[in-house]
Amino acid sequence: MANAEMKAATNVGTKEKGSIKLQKRQVFTMGVDSLTQRFEDFFSDHPNESYLIQCAAAVLVRNAFSPLNFSGLAEDLIRNCFLNGDNLTSVRHLCVYFKPYFTDEDWEKLLSHLYKTPQERSKINEHYRLHIDKLIPLLHSKEQTVDKKHNLKAAFAEESGKLHNWNLSNVVTHLSPQEAHAILNILGELTIFQKDGLRQFTRVVWLDYSIDEKHRSFDIRKEDDPLYEPKETEEVRPEKEMETVESTKKTMTKADEETTDAKKSTSSGELTQQELSELSVPPEKKNHEKAADDEKQSKKKTKSELLKSLQGHRSKTDKNSKTQKNKKNGNKKKNGNKSKKKKGKKRK
């Protein structure tokens, strides 16, 4: 749902030639009055709350660096989009930047509309208190004076991994590197600015703002910079390699868990993993295996009985043979005695 919503919102600003446009160029270059009117006209032509809310968030970023007053731009329209818009899952996290647009009562209504559980609402309020509250005066600042005309030049990491240079003319320079870094990273929360289907803003890498653009406010790639961020391993390793590493980690973790569980169950007298796996065998497979075992046992029994029968037959045959032999020997002996008696009588 959120992905479909994000894709629909991204495609809204890229309409056919001649239609009302509200894209990166309009958001960052038009004046206050003309941009306010463009918001109204665009929403009448393309009533997409998610897209318009993201455009308004980008205007707040511009306002923090601008000597002009863009705060409160299309305030009623944006408030209505938040309170009455449907399918705002992909942009609900942006509501914290627009809190000054709402009364306390409306703010509670908004959170109930966007977040269904008390835990979620409590979490977003805590996030606002810890991280966003200090940025609100900058995002909603009024007109600011400048001594000289300065240009802002920043580099953002694109979704493809390449660096994308971005410029903003006529800016103020009093923001600290930490403040500028936090505000520019709001653009990394938006999905509407894309090139070839890939986001152009994911996170800010460095910022220059001076007349000659030689003064670098921060560069997160330099180790001596207070905002230095070590290069993430995900950016170095190919995506497939990372997936393989993660898969290996999961497999090893799972194997360790199974070993631990087996040890615990053995020591506590519970079923072992092998016993559990045997219990998890489907009944059909068990019946099939039982039938095969029964057949095997039956064959062994039949063979054993056959061997016993043969041994009994042999034993009986041998016994009969021995009896007949004894009878024969007895007859011979008897005949021999008779013959001896006859010979004795003749001699007398």
C-alpha positions as CSV (number, residue, x, y, z in Angstrom):
1,M,0.0,0.0,0.0
2,A,2.7,2.5,1.0
3,N,4.9,1.6,-2.0
4,A,1.9,2.1,-4.4
5,E,1.1,5.4,-2.7
6,M,4.7,6.6,-3.0
7,K,4.9,5.6,-6.7
8,A,1.6,7.4,-7.4
9,A,2.8,10.5,-5.5
10,T,6.1,10.5,-7.4
11,N,4.4,10.4,-10.8
12,V,2.0,13.3,-10.0
13,G,4.5,16.1,-10.6
14,T,5.5,14.8,-14.1
15,K,2.5,15.5,-16.2
16,E,2.2,16.1,-19.9
17,K,3.4,19.3,-21.4
18,G,1.0,22.3,-20.8
19,S,-0.4,21.0,-17.5
20,I,0.2,22.8,-14.2
21,K,3.6,21.7,-12.8
22,L,4.9,21.6,-9.3
23,Q,8.4,20.1,-9.4
24,K,11.8,20.8,-8.0
25,R,12.4,23.9,-10.1
26,Q,9.1,25.5,-9.1
27,V,9.5,24.6,-5.4
28,F,13.0,26.1,-5.1
29,T,12.9,29.1,-7.4
30,M,9.4,30.7,-7.5
31,G,8.6,33.7,-5.2
32,V,6.3,33.5,-2.2
33,D,3.1,34.7,-3.8
34,S,3.5,32.9,-7.1
35,L,4.4,29.6,-5.3
36,T,1.4,29.9,-3.0
37,Q,-0.9,30.3,-6.0
38,R,0.9,27.4,-7.7
39,F,0.1,25.1,-4.7
40,E,-3.6,26.0,-4.9
41,D,-3.8,25.5,-8.7
42,F,-1.8,22.3,-8.7
43,F,-4.0,20.7,-6.0
44,S,-7.1,21.6,-7.9
45,D,-5.7,19.9,-11.0
46,H,-4.1,17.0,-9.1
47,P,-5.7,16.4,-5.7
48,N,-2.9,14.2,-4.3
49,E,-2.3,15.0,-0.6
50,S,0.9,13.0,-0.2
51,Y,2.6,14.7,-3.1
52,L,1.6,18.2,-1.9
53,I,2.7,17.5,1.7
54,Q,6.2,16.5,0.4
55,C,6.4,19.7,-1.7
56,A,5.5,21.8,1.4
57,A,8.2,20.0,3.4
58,A,10.8,21.0,0.7
59,V,9.5,24.6,1.0
60,L,10.2,24.6,4.7
61,V,13.8,23.5,4.0
62,R,14.1,26.4,1.6
63,N,12.6,28.8,4.1
64,A,15.3,27.9,6.7
65,F,18.0,29.2,4.4
66,S,16.0,32.0,2.7
67,P,15.8,35.7,3.6
68,L,12.2,35.6,2.3
69,N,9.3,34.5,4.4
70,F,7.9,31.1,3.1
71,S,6.6,30.1,6.5
72,G,2.9,29.4,6.5
73,L,2.8,28.9,2.7
74,A,-0.5,27.3,1.8
75,E,-1.1,26.6,5.5
76,D,-4.8,26.0,5.3
77,L,-4.4,23.7,2.3
78,I,-1.7,21.6,4.0
79,R,-3.6,21.4,7.3
80,N,-6.6,20.1,5.4
81,C,-4.5,17.5,3.5
82,F,-3.2,16.1,6.8
83,L,-6.5,16.1,8.6
84,N,-8.7,14.8,5.8
85,G,-6.4,13.0,3.4
86,D,-6.5,9.3,2.9
87,N,-3.6,6.8,2.5
88,L,-1.0,9.1,4.1
89,T,1.2,6.3,5.4
90,S,4.2,7.3,3.3
91,V,4.2,10.9,4.5
92,R,2.7,10.8,8.0
93,H,6.2,11.1,9.6
94,L,6.5,14.5,8.0
95,C,3.7,15.9,10.2
96,V,6.2,16.9,12.9
97,Y,7.6,19.6,10.7
98,F,4.1,21.2,10.4
99,K,3.1,21.3,14.1
100,P,2.8,25.1,14.1
101,Y,0.0,24.8,11.6
102,F,-2.2,23.1,14.2
103,T,-3.8,24.0,17.5
104,D,-3.2,21.6,20.4
105,E,-6.7,20.1,19.9
106,D,-6.2,19.6,16.1
107,W,-2.7,18.1,16.7
108,E,-4.2,15.4,18.9
109,K,-6.9,14.8,16.1
110,L,-4.1,14.6,13.5
111,L,-2.1,12.0,15.5
112,S,-5.2,9.9,16.0
113,H,-5.9,10.1,12.3
114,L,-2.3,9.1,11.3
115,Y,-1.4,6.8,14.1
116,K,-3.9,4.2,15.4
117,T,-2.3,3.2,18.7
118,P,-1.4,5.2,21.8
119,Q,2.1,3.8,21.7
120,E,2.7,5.1,18.2
121,R,1.3,8.6,19.1
122,S,3.5,8.7,22.2
123,K,6.6,7.7,20.2
124,I,6.0,10.5,17.6
125,N,5.6,13.1,20.3
126,E,8.8,12.0,21.9
127,H,10.6,12.1,18.6
128,Y,9.3,15.7,18.1
129,R,10.4,16.7,21.6
130,L,13.9,15.3,21.2
131,H,14.8,16.1,17.6
132,I,12.4,18.4,15.9
133,D,11.4,21.0,18.4
134,K,14.7,22.8,18.1
135,L,14.4,23.0,14.3
136,I,10.9,24.5,14.2
137,P,12.0,28.1,14.7
138,L,14.4,27.7,11.7
139,L,11.9,25.9,9.4
140,H,9.2,28.5,10.2
141,S,11.4,31.6,10.4
142,K,10.2,34.9,9.0
143,E,12.1,37.4,6.9
144,Q,15.8,37.5,7.5
145,T,18.4,40.2,6.6
146,V,21.5,39.4,4.7
147,D,24.7,41.6,4.3
148,K,25.9,40.0,1.1
149,K,24.4,37.7,-1.5
150,H,25.4,34.1,-0.8
151,N,24.8,30.9,-2.7
152,L,24.3,27.5,-1.2
153,K,25.9,24.5,-2.8
154,A,25.5,21.1,-1.4
155,A,26.1,17.5,-2.4
156,F,23.6,14.7,-1.7
157,A,24.1,11.0,-2.1
158,E,21.6,9.7,-4.7
159,E,19.8,6.4,-4.4
160,S,22.2,5.1,-7.1
161,G,25.2,5.9,-4.8
162,K,26.5,8.8,-6.9
163,L,26.8,12.4,-5.6
164,H,24.2,14.9,-6.8
165,N,25.1,18.7,-6.6
166,W,22.3,21.0,-5.6
167,N,22.2,24.8,-5.5
168,L,20.1,27.4,-3.8
169,S,20.7,31.1,-4.5
170,N,20.3,34.1,-2.1
171,V,20.6,32.3,1.2
172,V,21.4,33.2,4.8
173,T,24.5,31.7,6.4
174,H,23.9,32.0,10.2
175,L,22.9,28.4,10.7
176,S,25.4,26.2,12.5
177,P,26.8,23.2,10.6
178,Q,24.7,20.9,12.8
179,E,21.5,22.8,12.1
180,A,22.2,23.0,8.4
181,H,23.0,19.3,8.3
182,A,19.8,18.3,10.1
183,I,17.6,20.6,8.0
184,L,19.0,19.5,4.6
185,N,18.6,15.9,5.6
186,I,14.8,16.5,5.6
187,L,15.1,16.3,1.8
188,G,16.4,12.7,2.3
189,E,12.9,11.9,3.7
190,L,11.2,12.8,0.5
191,T,10.6,10.6,-2.5
192,I,9.1,13.0,-5.1
193,F,12.4,14.3,-6.5
194,Q,13.7,11.5,-8.8
195,K,15.8,11.0,-11.9
196,D,15.4,7.8,-14.0
197,G,13.2,6.4,-11.2
198,L,15.9,6.9,-8.5
199,R,15.7,9.4,-5.6
200,Q,18.1,12.4,-6.0
201,F,18.2,13.1,-2.2
202,T,19.0,10.4,0.3
203,R,21.4,12.2,2.7
204,V,23.5,15.4,2.5
205,V,27.3,14.9,2.2
206,W,28.8,18.4,2.3
207,L,27.7,22.1,2.2
208,D,29.4,25.3,0.9
209,Y,27.8,28.7,1.2
210,S,29.8,31.7,0.5
211,I,30.3,34.2,-2.4
212,D,33.0,32.0,-4.0
213,E,31.7,28.7,-2.6
214,K,35.1,28.0,-1.1
215,H,34.0,28.0,2.5
216,R,32.8,24.5,3.4
217,S,30.3,24.5,6.3
218,F,30.7,20.8,6.8
219,D,31.8,17.6,4.9
220,I,30.8,14.4,6.5
221,R,33.6,12.5,4.6
222,K,36.5,14.3,6.4
223,E,37.6,12.8,9.7
224,D,38.4,16.1,11.3
225,D,34.8,17.4,10.6
226,P,32.5,17.4,13.7
227,L,29.8,15.8,11.5
228,Y,32.2,13.1,10.1
229,E,30.4,9.8,9.3
230,P,32.5,6.7,8.6
231,K,31.9,5.2,5.3
232,E,29.3,2.5,5.7
233,T,30.2,-1.1,4.7
234,E,26.9,-1.3,2.7
235,E,28.2,1.3,0.3
236,V,31.5,-0.6,-0.2
237,R,30.2,-4.1,-0.6
238,P,28.1,-5.2,-3.6
239,E,24.5,-5.7,-2.8
240,K,24.6,-9.5,-3.5
241,E,27.7,-9.9,-1.3
242,M,25.8,-8.1,1.6
243,E,22.8,-10.3,1.1
244,T,25.1,-13.4,1.3
245,V,26.8,-12.1,4.5
246,E,23.4,-11.4,6.1
247,S,22.1,-14.8,5.0
248,T,25.2,-16.5,6.5
249,K,24.8,-14.6,9.7
250,K,21.1,-15.6,10.0
251,T,22.0,-19.2,9.3
252,M,24.7,-19.3,11.9
253,T,22.6,-17.6,14.4
254,K,19.7,-20.0,13.8
255,A,22.1,-23.0,14.2
256,D,23.4,-21.6,17.4
257,E,19.9,-21.1,18.7
258,E,18.9,-24.6,17.8
259,T,22.0,-26.0,19.6
260,T,21.3,-23.9,22.7
261,D,17.6,-25.0,22.6
262,A,18.6,-28.7,22.3
263,K,21.0,-28.4,25.3
264,K,18.3,-26.6,27.4
265,S,15.6,-29.2,26.5
266,T,17.9,-32.1,27.3
267,S,19.0,-30.7,30.6
268,S,15.4,-29.9,31.6
269,G,14.0,-33.3,30.5
270,E,12.1,-31.8,27.6
271,L,11.9,-33.2,24.1
272,T,15.1,-32.9,22.0
273,Q,15.2,-31.3,18.6
274,Q,15.4,-34.7,17.0
275,E,12.3,-35.8,18.9
276,L,10.5,-32.7,17.9
277,S,11.4,-33.2,14.3
278,E,10.0,-36.7,14.5
279,L,6.8,-35.4,16.0
280,S,6.6,-32.9,13.1
281,V,6.6,-35.6,10.5
282,P,3.2,-35.6,8.6
283,P,0.8,-38.5,9.5
284,E,0.8,-39.7,5.9
285,K,4.5,-40.1,5.9
286,K,4.4,-41.8,9.3
287,N,1.8,-44.3,8.0
288,H,3.8,-45.0,4.9
289,E,7.0,-45.6,6.9
290,K,5.2,-47.8,9.4
291,A,3.7,-49.9,6.6
292,A,7.2,-50.3,5.0
293,D,8.6,-51.3,8.4
294,D,5.8,-53.8,9.0
295,E,6.4,-55.3,5.6
296,K,10.1,-55.6,6.3
297,Q,9.5,-57.2,9.6
298,S,7.0,-59.6,8.1
299,K,9.6,-60.7,5.5
300,K,12.2,-61.3,8.2
301,K,9.6,-63.3,10.3
302,T,8.7,-65.4,7.2
303,K,12.3,-66.1,6.5
304,S,13.0,-67.0,10.1
305,E,10.0,-69.4,10.2
306,L,11.1,-71.0,6.9
307,L,14.6,-71.6,8.3
308,K,13.2,-73.1,11.5
309,S,11.0,-75.4,9.4
310,L,13.9,-76.5,7.3
311,Q,16.0,-77.2,10.3
312,G,13.1,-79.2,11.9
313,H,12.6,-81.2,8.7
314,R,16.4,-82.0,8.5
315,S,16.4,-83.0,12.2
316,K,13.5,-85.3,11.7
317,T,15.0,-86.8,8.6
318,D,18.3,-87.4,10.3
319,K,16.5,-89.0,13.2
320,N,14.5,-91.4,11.0
321,S,17.6,-92.3,9.1
322,K,19.4,-93.1,12.3
323,T,16.5,-95.2,13.5
324,Q,16.4,-97.2,10.3
325,K,20.1,-97.8,10.5
326,N,19.9,-99.0,14.0
327,K,17.1,-101.4,13.1
328,K,19.2,-102.7,10.2
329,N,22.2,-103.2,12.4
330,G,20.0,-104.9,15.0
331,N,18.6,-107.4,12.4
332,K,22.1,-108.2,11.2
333,K,23.3,-108.9,14.8
334,K,20.2,-111.1,15.4
335,N,20.7,-113.1,12.3
336,G,24.4,-113.5,13.2
337,N,23.4,-115.0,16.6
338,K,20.9,-117.4,15.0
339,S,23.6,-118.6,12.6
340,K,26.0,-119.3,15.5
341,K,23.4,-121.4,17.3
342,K,22.7,-123.6,14.3
343,K,26.4,-124.3,13.9
344,G,26.7,-125.3,17.5
345,K,23.8,-127.8,17.2
346,K,25.4,-129.5,14.2
347,R,28.7,-130.1,16.0
348,K,27.0,-131.9,18.8
